[in-house]
């Protein structure tokens, strides 16, 4: 019996109706593959759809403010899903149009091809000579970060090495260092006036200026890089000149953040109800909390409370994947013009 797409969507909506927000995670599984209500579909697993078998994978595009943005796309099942994922990020008429529908841009020079060998948690990536055609150091850096971030979304990849035109290089044309082993986790690093070796990193998620997408941001902190620190930093909001929006309303306090037996409980002040009554019903705020908490190994579930009580969370606040392409397109159809 074939399962219709509408039936699948209804099942996901019913799963999302629970009041307790659940993150079904394997240990060390990335935030971009987080699901709710213990409905776990890793990026390697296929979903039967009328038009054939597909697989969910996370690609990275660039937005108009220069941020790398993860987007979950359903693509035809293939043995080389990692290569197919990177290929969707290469500039071409088709790829550029798919990105533009979301208000985004591709980040890898036109014509670039890939050979990828994954073994023992490491992806060794050989990129063709076209990858050397970036026009600036910023473009080189974005390309490298996008490739590493996309590959480390796979549960089989912990680190990445890069070759270009068949050679191991120390630097690219504009000086970008590509000599080492990349582990991801520092996408969209916030600018800081000073740098200290004592600083740690946490990844936060903030809505874009339009609220259409969640943007990951890496922030340097001078306390332990743990779930409590991450939630507190999320409550502080993005940098004032970032072009991003707050995930939690200004003035919303954190009463407590606890982690016990894989369960994170975030207790917020009454101000959070302002977000639940907002236009999107608190969808992006809840998701920002989910993905921010899920970066830490061992987190299996997240409870969101308001003044110690479980709020009535709207169905739309639950999430299957980060920035699901179909959901974004359903809410914001049409091509978005970029400057």
N, C-alpha and C positions, 0 to 999 in steps of 0.2 A: 504493500500500500504506500503510495507516495504521500509525503507530508507537504502540505501547501505552506508557502511563506507566511500567509496570514495566520495559519495555525501556530507556527513557530513564534510569531510575534505575540499572539495572545498568551501563549505559555510563558514567555518571558515577562509579560506585563503582570500575570498572576503571581509569578515568583517575586516580582518587585514590590508586591503589595504588603509584604510583611513590615512590621514596625521596627524590628531590630535589623540594623544594617549589618550584613554579613559579608566579610571578605573571604572568599574561598581561595586560599593561597597554598601553594607548595612552599617549602622553605626556600628562601632566596628568590622566589618568583617575582618578576618585575611588576611595577604598578600598572604598566600599560596592558596587562592581561588580567587584571582583577575582575572578578565576577561577583554577583550577589546571590544570597539564598542558596549557597552551596551548589550552585550550578556552574561547574568548572569546565570550560572549554579552552584548553591551552592553544597557543597559536599554531601548533602542529596538527591539531585535531580537526577533522573535517565535519561539516554540517550538511546533511542531505537537503538540497533545494531542487525545485522542479527543473531548473536548467542544468543540473549536474552537481557533482561534488565540488565544494569550495572550501577554502581554508581562510581563517582570519589572520591577518598579519599587520604589523605596525610599520608604517612608512613615516619618514620625517620630511616635512616641507618647511619653507621659510615664509613668514608672514610679512606684511608691509612695514613692520617695525624692526625687522631683522631677527626676530626670534625663530628658533627651530620649534616646530609644533608637531607632535605625534598624531597620526590619524590612523584609525583602524579601518582596514579595507578588506572586503571579501573578494578573494581572487580564486581562479580555477586551480584545483589541486594539481600539484606538480611535484616531482621528486626533488627538484632544486628550488624549494620555496625561498631559501635565503637569497639565492641569486635573483629570483623573480622579484623579491622585495626590493632589492637595491636597484634593479632595472626600472622599477616604477618611479624612482627618484631622479632618473636621468632626463635631461632636457630633450624633449621631442614634441611634435605637434600634439600627439595624443596625451602624453603625460602632462604637458603644460596646460591643456584644456581641463583635464581631471583636477589638477591642483587649483586652477583658476575658479572652478565651480565652488570651491571652498574659500576663495579669497586668498589663496596661497601660491607659492612658486616652487618649482623644482630646484634642486641644489647641486646637481652633478653635471659637469659639462657634456654637451651633446656628443653622442657616438661612443661614450664610455661603455666598455664591457668588463665582465668580471669572471675570474676563476676563484672559487672558494673551496678550501679544504678545512673541514671541521673535525677535530679530534681532541679528546681529553680536555674538553672545555675551552679550547682555543680555536678561533677562526682565523686561518691564514688567507688573506685576501690579496689577490693580484689584480690590479686595475690597469686597463689598457692605457696607451700613451695619451689618449684624449683627455684623461683625468688631469693632465698637466696643463690644460688650457684655461685654468681659472685666471681671472683678470686682476685679482688683488689678493693680499694676505687674508682679508676678511672672508673672501669666497673660498679660499683654501681651507681655512679653519672651519667654516660652516660645513663644507663637504666632508671633512674628516670626522667632525662631531656627529654629523647625520649618519654616516656609515657605521660608526662605532655604536651609536645609540640604537639604531635599527637592529643590528646584529645581536647586541646584548639583551634585546627583548626576548630572544629565544632562550628557553630554559637550558639548552645544550651549549650555550656560549657564555663564558665568563670574561673572556679577554680576546683582543683582536690585534693582529699584526698586519701591516700594509706593505705592499710592493707596488711599484709603478713602472709600467713598460718593461716588465720582467726583471726589474732590479730593486734591490733594497736600498732605499735612500735615507740619508740623515735629515735632509730638508727639501721642501718643495721650492718652486721658482721664487716665490716671494718670502721665503724664510720660515715657513711653517714646519715645525719639528715633527717628523714622522718616523723617528728612529726607534722609538720604544714600543712597549706593549701597552695597549689602551684597554681600560676596564670600564669606561663609561661612567655615568653618574654625576657628571659635571656640566651637563648641557645648560646653555644660557646662564653662564656664571655672571653674577652681579658684579658690577664695577665697585672696587673699594679703593680708598685713598692709600691705605697701607696694607701690607701683607705680612702675616706672621706664620711661622712654621707651627705655632701652637694652635692655630685655627683649625676647626673641623668644618665639614660640609653637610648641609641638609638640603633636600630637594623639596620645594614648595610648589603648589599649583594655584595659579591665579587666572580668573577669566580675562580674556582679551577685551579690548576696549568696547567691542560690539557685544560681548557676552556670548558669542557663538561657540568659542572654543576655549579649552583650558590649556594654559601655557605653563610648562615646567620651568622653574627657575632654581638655580643652585645658589645658595646663600652661605657665606662664611660666618661661622659662629665661634664664640670663645667659651663655650660650655660643651658638655657632652653631646655628641650627635646621637640623640635618642628621640623616642616618640614624643616625650614631653616638650623637649626643646623645639621640635619641628612644629607642633601644634601652637606653641606660644609665638613662634616666628610667623606662622600663618596668620595669627590674629593681629600681628603688627601691620600686616598689609604689605603691598609691594613698595619699592622705592618710589618717591614722589614723581620722578621724571621718567618712570618706566613705560608709561602708556598703558599699563595694565590696571585692572580694577580690583578692589578688595574682594576676597572670598567671603569673609565674615564682616558683618556690619561694624562700622566704627563705634567703639564703646562696648562692643561685645566682650565680656570677660571670660576667662577660663577658670572655672571653679576647681576643677581637678582633671588630671589625666593619669590614668592608671593602666598598667599592663600586667595581667595575671593569667597564666595558663594559656597564652596565645590570644587573649581577649583584651583589646584596648577599649577603655571606657572614657569617653570625652564628655564631661559635664560642663555645659555652657550656661551663661547667665540669661536672664529673661530677654535681653536684647536680641537674642538669636531669632526670636519669633518674628521680628521685623523681616528677616530674610525669608522665612517660611511663608510670609504673606506678600512677598514680592511678585513681580510679573512672571518669573519662571518657577515660582513655587519652591524656591530654595534648591533647585536642582544642582546648579553649579556649586553652591556652597557645600552641599552634602558631598558631592563628588570630589571637591577640593580636599575635604577632610579624608575621604576614603583613600585617595591616591597618595596624599601626604603621609598618612599612617602606614600604608602598605609597603613603603620602601624598606622597612626594617624586617630582617629575618625573623621568622617564627610568628609573625602576626597572622592570625587566622580569622579574626572576627573583630568588628568595631561596633560598639554601642554608642549612639549619640543621645545624650540626655539634655534636658533643659531644666535647670533648677532641681536636678535629681530625678526628674520624671521623664518617661519616654514620650516624646511628642508624636503627634499624628503626622507622620512623614508622607508627603504626596507621592503617588506612584511614580511620577516623572522624575523624582529625585534619585531613584535607584539607577544603577549603571551596570552595563555589561562590559563594555570596553571603553577605553579612553578615546574621546572624540570620534565616535562611530560615524563613518561617512554617510551611511544611509539615514541616520537620525538627523544629522546636521543638514543634509540636503532636503529632508522632509520639512524641516522647520524654516529653512532659508533657501528656497529654490532659486535657480537662476545663477548666472555668472556674475561674480563680484569683480568690479574693476579695481585694479591696483595702480597706485601711483608709479 
